[in-house]
């Protein structure tokens, strides 16, 4: 234990502060927008959000990489690095976003850019005007993806909060998330 000038005591809290207990935390509250979902549907929705967030993060990295490659290709090299990388990193977008909108209506999800078009757009070597236009479009797409990703994070937090509220009401529900044990003979 240390003195009272904000030093850490043996209990791991600053002197003069008390540790947070379960009684100090607010009770998790259910959200009406999830009332129509069963627990398995809510879990599926949350997994879909997590998958979509991974896809959006991937596309953001691709857009950022394309911006870097664009800057590099305008140098003295012949610009073939972009052609080699484009084929390696291309991904076909799945209808994940549409599925998310059907589960819980969205009002905070911004429009997404034409990612495949941006990724596939060719810039003739040395054409600085076309390179600048693509750089500008890539920058705007990165902003749109960032806004969409932030909306996904909010929705993921809301779905997680709903799960916590349901588990708080009935802790036994958490056990249903565990994989079923195989029957022993």
Phi and psi restraints in degrees (value plus and minus 20) as a CYANA .aco file:
   2 UNK   PHI    -134.1   -94.1
   2 UNK   PSI    -198.2  -158.2
   3 UNK   PHI     -89.7   -49.7
   3 UNK   PSI    -197.5  -157.5
   4 UNK   PHI    -109.8   -69.8
   4 UNK   PSI      -3.5    36.5
   5 UNK   PHI    -111.6   -71.6
   5 UNK   PSI      16.8    56.8
   6 UNK   PHI      64.1   104.1
   6 UNK   PSI      -7.7    32.3
   7 UNK   PHI     -99.7   -59.7
   7 UNK   PSI     141.1   181.1
   8 UNK   PHI     -99.9   -59.9
   8 UNK   PSI     114.6   154.6
   9 UNK   PHI    -112.2   -72.2
   9 UNK   PSI     157.6   197.6
  10 UNK   PHI     -80.5   -40.5
  10 UNK   PSI     -47.2    -7.2
  11 UNK   PHI    -100.5   -60.5
  11 UNK   PSI     -24.1    15.9
  12 UNK   PHI      68.3   108.3
  12 UNK   PSI     -16.0    24.0
  13 UNK   PHI    -133.5   -93.5
  13 UNK   PSI     138.5   178.5
  14 UNK   PHI     -89.4   -49.4
  14 UNK   PSI     123.3   163.3
  15 UNK   PHI     -79.0   -39.0
  15 UNK   PSI     115.4   155.4
  16 UNK   PHI      71.3   111.3
  16 UNK   PSI     -34.0     6.0
  17 UNK   PHI    -121.9   -81.9
  17 UNK   PSI     133.0   173.0
  18 UNK   PHI    -130.6   -90.6
  18 UNK   PSI     131.1   171.1
  19 UNK   PHI     -95.8   -55.8
  19 UNK   PSI     132.0   172.0
  20 UNK   PHI     -95.1   -55.1
  20 UNK   PSI     115.9   155.9
  21 UNK   PHI    -134.2   -94.2
  21 UNK   PSI     151.7   191.7
  22 UNK   PHI     -78.1   -38.1
  22 UNK   PSI     -53.5   -13.5
  23 UNK   PHI     -87.9   -47.9
  23 UNK   PSI     -43.6    -3.6
  24 UNK   PHI     -99.0   -59.0
  24 UNK   PSI     -43.5    -3.5
  25 UNK   PHI    -100.9   -60.9
  25 UNK   PSI     124.7   164.7
  26 UNK   PHI     -88.7   -48.7
  26 UNK   PSI     129.5   169.5
  27 UNK   PHI     -91.6   -51.6
  27 UNK   PSI     109.2   149.2
  28 UNK   PHI     -79.4   -39.4
  28 UNK   PSI     115.6   155.6
  29 UNK   PHI    -130.8   -90.8
  29 UNK   PSI     120.8   160.8
  30 UNK   PHI     -90.9   -50.9
  30 UNK   PSI     133.0   173.0
  31 UNK   PHI    -132.8   -92.8
  31 UNK   PSI     110.5   150.5
  32 UNK   PHI     -81.4   -41.4
  32 UNK   PSI     -49.4    -9.4
  33 UNK   PHI     -88.1   -48.1
  33 UNK   PSI     -32.6     7.4
  34 UNK   PHI    -125.8   -85.8
  34 UNK   PSI     -17.3    22.7
  35 UNK   PHI     -79.8   -39.8
  35 UNK   PSI     -52.0   -12.0
  36 UNK   PHI     -98.5   -58.5
  36 UNK   PSI     -28.5    11.5
  37 UNK   PHI    -115.4   -75.4
  37 UNK   PSI     114.6   154.6
  38 UNK   PHI     -94.1   -54.1
  38 UNK   PSI     149.0   189.0
  39 UNK   PHI     -79.9   -39.9
  39 UNK   PSI     -66.4   -26.4
  40 UNK   PHI     -82.2   -42.2
  40 UNK   PSI     -56.3   -16.3
  41 UNK   PHI     -86.6   -46.6
  41 UNK   PSI     -59.0   -19.0
  42 UNK   PHI     -83.8   -43.8
  42 UNK   PSI     -62.8   -22.8
  43 UNK   PHI     -83.4   -43.4
  43 UNK   PSI     -61.1   -21.1
  44 UNK   PHI     -83.5   -43.5
  44 UNK   PSI     -62.9   -22.9
  45 UNK   PHI     -80.0   -40.0
  45 UNK   PSI     -64.9   -24.9
  46 UNK   PHI     -83.8   -43.8
  46 UNK   PSI     -61.4   -21.4
  47 UNK   PHI     -83.1   -43.1
  47 UNK   PSI     -60.0   -20.0
  48 UNK   PHI     -83.2   -43.2
  48 UNK   PSI     -60.5   -20.5
  49 UNK   PHI     -82.0   -42.0
  49 UNK   PSI     -63.5   -23.5
  50 UNK   PHI     -83.2   -43.2
  50 UNK   PSI     -62.4   -22.4
  51 UNK   PHI     -83.4   -43.4
  51 UNK   PSI     -65.4   -25.4
  52 UNK   PHI     -83.7   -43.7
  52 UNK   PSI     -58.9   -18.9
  53 UNK   PHI     -82.8   -42.8
  53 UNK   PSI     -59.5   -19.5
  54 UNK   PHI     -83.1   -43.1
  54 UNK   PSI     -60.4   -20.4
  55 UNK   PHI     -85.7   -45.7
  55 UNK   PSI     -63.2   -23.2
  56 UNK   PHI     -86.0   -46.0
  56 UNK   PSI     -61.3   -21.3
  57 UNK   PHI     -81.7   -41.7
  57 UNK   PSI     -59.5   -19.5
  58 UNK   PHI     -81.1   -41.1
  58 UNK   PSI     -67.1   -27.1
  59 UNK   PHI     -84.9   -44.9
  59 UNK   PSI     -56.4   -16.4
  60 UNK   PHI     -81.7   -41.7
  60 UNK   PSI     -63.1   -23.1
  61 UNK   PHI     -83.6   -43.6
  61 UNK   PSI     -59.0   -19.0
  62 UNK   PHI     -83.4   -43.4
  62 UNK   PSI     -65.0   -25.0
  63 UNK   PHI     -81.8   -41.8
  63 UNK   PSI     -64.4   -24.4
  64 UNK   PHI     -83.6   -43.6
  64 UNK   PSI     -60.3   -20.3
  65 UNK   PHI     -85.1   -45.1
  65 UNK   PSI     -60.0   -20.0
  66 UNK   PHI     -83.5   -43.5
  66 UNK   PSI     -58.1   -18.1
  67 UNK   PHI     -82.7   -42.7
  67 UNK   PSI     -62.7   -22.7
  68 UNK   PHI     -84.0   -44.0
  68 UNK   PSI     -64.7   -24.7
  69 UNK   PHI     -84.5   -44.5
  69 UNK   PSI     -56.9   -16.9
  70 UNK   PHI     -82.1   -42.1
  70 UNK   PSI     -64.5   -24.5
  71 UNK   PHI     -82.4   -42.4
  71 UNK   PSI     -62.7   -22.7
  72 UNK   PHI     -87.3   -47.3
  72 UNK   PSI     -56.9   -16.9
  73 UNK   PHI     -91.8   -51.8
  73 UNK   PSI     -37.1     2.9
  74 UNK   PHI    -103.3   -63.3
  74 UNK   PSI     -18.5    21.5
  75 UNK   PHI    -103.3   -63.3
  75 UNK   PSI    -183.0  -143.0
  76 UNK   PHI     -91.8   -51.8
  76 UNK   PSI     -32.6     7.4
  77 UNK   PHI     -87.3   -47.3
  77 UNK   PSI     154.4   194.4
  78 UNK   PHI    -109.1   -69.1
  78 UNK   PSI     -21.6    18.4
  79 UNK   PHI      59.1    99.1
  79 UNK   PSI      -9.0    31.0
  80 UNK   PHI     -97.1   -57.1
  80 UNK   PSI     -31.8     8.2
  81 UNK   PHI     -79.9   -39.9
  81 UNK   PSI     -59.0   -19.0
  82 UNK   PHI     -82.3   -42.3
  82 UNK   PSI     -63.3   -23.3
  83 UNK   PHI     -82.2   -42.2
  83 UNK   PSI     -59.7   -19.7
  84 UNK   PHI     -87.1   -47.1
  84 UNK   PSI     -64.3   -24.3
  85 UNK   PHI     -93.0   -53.0
  85 UNK   PSI     -55.5   -15.5
  86 UNK   PHI     -76.1   -36.1
  86 UNK   PSI     -65.7   -25.7
  87 UNK   PHI     -87.2   -47.2
  87 UNK   PSI     -53.5   -13.5
  88 UNK   PHI     -91.4   -51.4
  88 UNK   PSI     -54.9   -14.9
  89 UNK   PHI    -122.4   -82.4
  89 UNK   PSI     -23.2    16.8
  90 UNK   PHI     -82.2   -42.2
  90 UNK   PSI     121.9   161.9
  91 UNK   PHI    -159.6  -119.6
  91 UNK   PSI     118.2   158.2
  92 UNK   PHI    -107.2   -67.2
  92 UNK   PSI     107.5   147.5
  93 UNK   PHI     -91.1   -51.1
  93 UNK   PSI     117.4   157.4
  94 UNK   PHI    -115.0   -75.0
  94 UNK   PSI     148.3   188.3
  95 UNK   PHI     -99.4   -59.4
  95 UNK   PSI      10.8    50.8
  96 UNK   PHI     -78.2   -38.2
  96 UNK   PSI     -60.2   -20.2
  97 UNK   PHI     -83.3   -43.3
  97 UNK   PSI     -63.2   -23.2
  98 UNK   PHI     -80.1   -40.1
  98 UNK   PSI     -61.0   -21.0
  99 UNK   PHI     -82.5   -42.5
  99 UNK   PSI     -58.4   -18.4
 100 UNK   PHI     -85.6   -45.6
 100 UNK   PSI     -59.5   -19.5
 101 UNK   PHI     -86.2   -46.2
 101 UNK   PSI     -54.3   -14.3
 102 UNK   PHI     -92.3   -52.3
 102 UNK   PSI     -49.4    -9.4
 103 UNK   PHI     -94.8   -54.8
 103 UNK   PSI     -72.2   -32.2
 104 UNK   PHI    -153.2  -113.2
 104 UNK   PSI      99.5   139.5
 105 UNK   PHI     -75.9   -35.9
 105 UNK   PSI     124.6   164.6
 106 UNK   PHI    -131.6   -91.6
 106 UNK   PSI     123.8   163.8
 107 UNK   PHI    -148.4  -108.4
 107 UNK   PSI     -25.3    14.7
 108 UNK   PHI    -138.4   -98.4
 108 UNK   PSI      -4.4    35.6
 109 UNK   PHI    -119.8   -79.8
 109 UNK   PSI      94.3   134.3
 110 UNK   PHI     -93.6   -53.6
 110 UNK   PSI     142.0   182.0
 111 UNK   PHI     -87.1   -47.1
 111 UNK   PSI     131.2   171.2
 112 UNK   PHI    -121.6   -81.6
 112 UNK   PSI     127.8   167.8
 113 UNK   PHI     -95.8   -55.8
 113 UNK   PSI     148.7   188.7
 114 UNK   PHI     -98.7   -58.7
 114 UNK   PSI      67.8   107.8
 115 UNK   PHI     -86.5   -46.5
 115 UNK   PSI     -63.0   -23.0
 116 UNK   PHI     -83.1   -43.1
 116 UNK   PSI     -59.4   -19.4
 117 UNK   PHI     -83.6   -43.6
 117 UNK   PSI     -61.9   -21.9
 118 UNK   PHI     -85.2   -45.2
 118 UNK   PSI     -62.2   -22.2
 119 UNK   PHI     -85.9   -45.9
 119 UNK   PSI     -57.8   -17.8
 120 UNK   PHI    -105.1   -65.1
 120 UNK   PSI     -34.8     5.2
 121 UNK   PHI     -80.5   -40.5
 121 UNK   PSI     110.3   150.3
 122 UNK   PHI    -119.7   -79.7
 122 UNK   PSI     123.3   163.3
 123 UNK   PHI    -142.3  -102.3
 123 UNK   PSI      99.0   139.0
 124 UNK   PHI     -78.9   -38.9
 124 UNK   PSI     117.8   157.8
 125 UNK   PHI     -77.0   -37.0
 125 UNK   PSI     108.4   148.4
 126 UNK   PHI      70.5   110.5
 126 UNK   PSI     -28.1    11.9
 127 UNK   PHI    -104.1   -64.1
 127 UNK   PSI      68.7   108.7
 128 UNK   PHI     -87.4   -47.4
 128 UNK   PSI     -51.0   -11.0
 129 UNK   PHI     -86.9   -46.9
 129 UNK   PSI     -64.0   -24.0
 130 UNK   PHI     -87.5   -47.5
 130 UNK   PSI     -57.6   -17.6
 131 UNK   PHI     -84.9   -44.9
 131 UNK   PSI     -61.5   -21.5
 132 UNK   PHI     -86.6   -46.6
 132 UNK   PSI     -60.3   -20.3
 133 UNK   PHI     -83.3   -43.3
 133 UNK   PSI     -62.6   -22.6
 134 UNK   PHI     -86.3   -46.3
 134 UNK   PSI     -61.3   -21.3
 135 UNK   PHI     -79.8   -39.8
 135 UNK   PSI     -62.7   -22.7
 136 UNK   PHI     -82.9   -42.9
 136 UNK   PSI     -65.8   -25.8
 137 UNK   PHI     -84.8   -44.8
 137 UNK   PSI     -58.8   -18.8
 138 UNK   PHI     -85.1   -45.1
 138 UNK   PSI     -60.5   -20.5
 139 UNK   PHI     -82.7   -42.7
 139 UNK   PSI     -62.3   -22.3
 140 UNK   PHI     -86.0   -46.0
 140 UNK   PSI     -60.8   -20.8
 141 UNK   PHI     -82.2   -42.2
 141 UNK   PSI     -59.2   -19.2
 142 UNK   PHI     -84.0   -44.0
 142 UNK   PSI     -58.5   -18.5
 143 UNK   PHI     -84.7   -44.7
 143 UNK   PSI     -62.5   -22.5
 144 UNK   PHI     -83.3   -43.3
 144 UNK   PSI     -63.3   -23.3
 145 UNK   PHI     -84.0   -44.0
 145 UNK   PSI     -58.4   -18.4
 146 UNK   PHI     -84.1   -44.1
 146 UNK   PSI     -61.6   -21.6
 147 UNK   PHI     -85.6   -45.6
 147 UNK   PSI     -61.8   -21.8
 148 UNK   PHI     -84.0   -44.0
 148 UNK   PSI     -61.8   -21.8
 149 UNK   PHI     -83.3   -43.3
 149 UNK   PSI     -60.0   -20.0
 150 UNK   PHI     -83.4   -43.4
 150 UNK   PSI     -60.4   -20.4
 151 UNK   PHI     -83.9   -43.9
 151 UNK   PSI     -59.7   -19.7
 152 UNK   PHI     -83.0   -43.0
 152 UNK   PSI     -61.1   -21.1
 153 UNK   PHI     -82.3   -42.3
 153 UNK   PSI     -60.1   -20.1
 154 UNK   PHI     -83.5   -43.5
 154 UNK   PSI     -64.5   -24.5
 155 UNK   PHI     -85.7   -45.7
 155 UNK   PSI     -58.7   -18.7
 156 UNK   PHI     -84.2   -44.2
 156 UNK   PSI     -62.2   -22.2
 157 UNK   PHI     -83.8   -43.8
 157 UNK   PSI     -60.6   -20.6
 158 UNK   PHI     -84.2   -44.2
 158 UNK   PSI     -64.6   -24.6
 159 UNK   PHI     -85.8   -45.8
 159 UNK   PSI     -59.3   -19.3
 160 UNK   PHI     -84.6   -44.6
 160 UNK   PSI     -62.5   -22.5
 161 UNK   PHI     -80.8   -40.8
 161 UNK   PSI     -58.8   -18.8
 162 UNK   PHI     -84.7   -44.7
 162 UNK   PSI     -62.7   -22.7
 163 UNK   PHI     -80.6   -40.6
 163 UNK   PSI     -64.9   -24.9
 164 UNK   PHI     -81.1   -41.1
 164 UNK   PSI     -62.5   -22.5
 165 UNK   PHI     -82.4   -42.4
 165 UNK   PSI     -62.0   -22.0
 166 UNK   PHI     -86.2   -46.2
 166 UNK   PSI     -61.5   -21.5
 167 UNK   PHI     -87.3   -47.3
 167 UNK   PSI     -53.6   -13.6
 168 UNK   PHI     -85.1   -45.1
 168 UNK   PSI     -61.0   -21.0
 169 UNK   PHI     -86.2   -46.2
 169 UNK   PSI     -59.0   -19.0
 170 UNK   PHI    -162.6  -122.6
 170 UNK   PSI      69.0   109.0
 171 UNK   PHI     -77.2   -37.2
 171 UNK   PSI     -45.8    -5.8
 172 UNK   PHI     -84.2   -44.2
 172 UNK   PSI     -42.6    -2.6
 173 UNK   PHI     -82.5   -42.5
 173 UNK   PSI     -49.1    -9.1
 174 UNK   PHI     -82.8   -42.8
 174 UNK   PSI     -50.6   -10.6
 175 UNK   PHI     -87.7   -47.7
 175 UNK   PSI     -45.2    -5.2
 176 UNK   PHI     -91.3   -51.3
 176 UNK   PSI     -32.0     8.0
 177 UNK   PHI    -100.8   -60.8
 177 UNK   PSI     -36.7     3.3
 178 UNK   PHI     -93.9   -53.9
 178 UNK   PSI     127.4   167.4
 179 UNK   PHI     -85.4   -45.4
 179 UNK   PSI     124.9   164.9
 180 UNK   PHI     -85.9   -45.9
 180 UNK   PSI     119.6   159.6
 181 UNK   PHI     -97.0   -57.0
 181 UNK   PSI     115.7   155.7
 182 UNK   PHI     -85.9   -45.9
 182 UNK   PSI     123.5   163.5
 183 UNK   PHI     -87.5   -47.5
 183 UNK   PSI     115.5   155.5
 184 UNK   PHI    -115.5   -75.5
 184 UNK   PSI     124.0   164.0
